[in-house]
Amino acid sequence: MRKCKVFVGNSHSELGELICSKLGIEPAPCTLKKFSNGETSVQIGVSVRDEDVYVIQSGSEDINDHIMELLIMVSACRGGSAKKITAVIPQFPYSKQSKMKKHRGAITARMLANLLVMAGADHIISMDLHASQMQGFFTKPVDNLYGAASLGKWIKEHVEDYTNAVVVSKNPGGTKRVTGLADSLKINFAMIHTDRRRGDNDFLATKMKKQQVPSHSRRQSVVGRRRSSAKKEDADEEEELIYSNGLQTARVVQGHVVGDDYIAEEAVDESAISVDSDQEESIPNDQTSYALGGTYDAADSDEEYEPEAPEKLITLVGNVKGRSVIILDDMIDRPSSFIAAAEHCRLNCGATKVYIAATHGLFIDNCLEELEACPYIDQVIVTNTYPITEKKKQCKKLVTIDVSSIFAECIRRDHYGESISVLFDKIASGI
Amino acid sequence: MGKNSIRLLAPDVHRGLAELVAKRLGLKLTDIYLKRDSCGEVSFSIKESVRDEDIYIIVQIGSGVVNDRVLELLIMINACKTASARRITAVIPNFPYARQDRKDKSRAPITAKLMADMLTTAGCDHVITMDLHASQIQGFFDVPVDNLYAEPSVVRYIRETVNFDEAIIISPDAGGAKRAAGLADRLDLNFALIHKERARANEVSRMVLVGDVTDKICIIVDDMADTCGTLAKAAEVLLENKAKSVIAIVTHGILSGNAIKNINNSQLERVVCTNTVPFEEKLPLCPKLDTIDISSVLAEGIRRLHNGESISYLFRNNPI
């Protein structure tokens, strides 16, 4: 490609180099380091005068350093009389802060957009923005690519009997993303909703009712008990309850699905659980041991700052019985909502396998370890938009899909002034 | 709280200077929520209403995690902006990236200009800073910048602690000659100059002294001390030229890298920094360090700016 320079930032040089090799060029030389006082130093090692410049920088754990690095690189290219500067940001940082969540909070994603444009970026290429409305934050064109095509391809090739699989959204906000993938694969979809359990009084009332009429409460209890239940009438009623309205509901305490006779007040008391677990085979005895970490966030990732509710109600809308489940989202940062959804699908709704698929695998803290420890999750599929450390790559459940070819093709088409919409249509046309 | 009153904000780290300023103004720092995600992202909100208020965000940016502090500041400014504050003033005594203020090499970024643009883009209406590395940086901003001087405080410090008759002011490089000369004028002292030939950033090669320092107490004056290699070398040169003792007074004591080791091993008698940069944790490591408190200058600057009074008084006088 003539008159084109691709600079690779420090955040995810692996992806940058893959993109360059797909384009058949070398990354343009630049020196990125830090002064002893912590300030970032950027030296562009080649002339960019009148050139088409692409700067590749993704998210990372030192996100603020890499944002500054990106801004300084863009600014340096602008100062070096580049013709056009495109910031390629596979995982857009701060994209969860795209709206004012609480009083007097910052809309950091918009501010970042302004900073990029101010620094001199003429064009932004990103993938699966947390909210596609973020494109409106920029006063310059934004190309929001989709990772779903690559994920869909993997599902077609690796999920047994994928035509009977179900794509599940773990929160209502992500349903649109899920239907997109389901449509392109021509398979069914379902949705999980988690809401705060109605007040304590209600809970007490249920409890009272249970004590008075134990047999009735047993019938109402979680679907997971269905399999262990020998009574035919119980099972029949259960089936009716579930499939008449397509709703399957269970309680979630501390991020894990529990039975109806689980008592929230004794949630941390292991002895109390063991009494119940004798009767309920489907609920693991060791649930407290992997409940450690306790980073339970709200099921809807957009509500991560909401105060943690002690108990929630998880509902699956749709049918996953005897099918493989693919829980799809745009990013995996914290594990708990995925674990709760997987447990619900497997224990209560009769799913045979659970796959977790997302474009951005951030895996904050022990996220990946917790996902791996969860016996109800079979595989975790992410793309390489966000750097995956060597340690994370050791995880047996983790599958990383290379999306560098999508970015390379986008850069190539953008440079030659060809249409990029083909890259979007790939999804619609069944990959 | 009445409308349009002063509100002071500070991030959750390095609040020392902000608390001193708040104390001098008789105010409390506004309650904030600031959380760093383990993936590095910062989330922030202000716990009290700031609608129609006059906001002052005081940050101390030292060495180490400069970029995190910068992003925090930007996010704080942006949060105030979206919370309908009347005016937002960033009080950044030590302006970060101030040394990257020109295109000294081909395709070098002018990061100081980028910083200025970033602040205004985030929603900053006014900037208060101190002893900018180059006063041209004021021109990088589209909003008013008040560049305060530590000089009156330094003058007072010298008058109070140094034997006046024997002192001489030294500029460690040609660029700082103007600053040194100004201080020498104020104190009615002589001044000398050291010329250094710099090979690379943070490295000093050769030094030449211009002026007579025989039997004098040399006071080296500069705007910032980073690794202190220059200061240590300058002290050597001065003592070789028969100086009696050497003191260094700098506004921004960034003291990064081997600074503490360099100071401890050097022949400097004392290194005096203002508290624009947080270095409390370094004080116990180095007995030669001393501090000048400039919170009174900032507090008075904030008060005058809020009341619409002239700031220029502060350029010459040190408020008590």
Interface residues (C-beta under 8 A of the other chain):
Chain A: F35 S36 N37 G38 E39 T40 S41 V42 Q43 I44 S47 V48 G59 S60 E61 D62 I63 N64 D65 I67 M68 L71 I72 M73 S75 A76 C77 G79 G80 P93 Y94 K96 Q97 M100 K102 H103 R104 G105 A106 I107 T108 M111 N114 L115 M118 A119 Y305 D333 L362 I364 D365
Chain B: D37 S38 C39 G40 E41 V42 S43 F44 S45 I46 K47 S49 V50 G62 S63 G64 V65 V66 N67 D68 V70 L71 L74 I75 M76 N78 A79 C80 T82 A83 P96 Y97 R99 Q100 K103 K105 S106 R107 A108 P109 I110 T111 K113 L114 D117 M118 T121 A122 A201 N202 D226 T227 I254 S256 G257
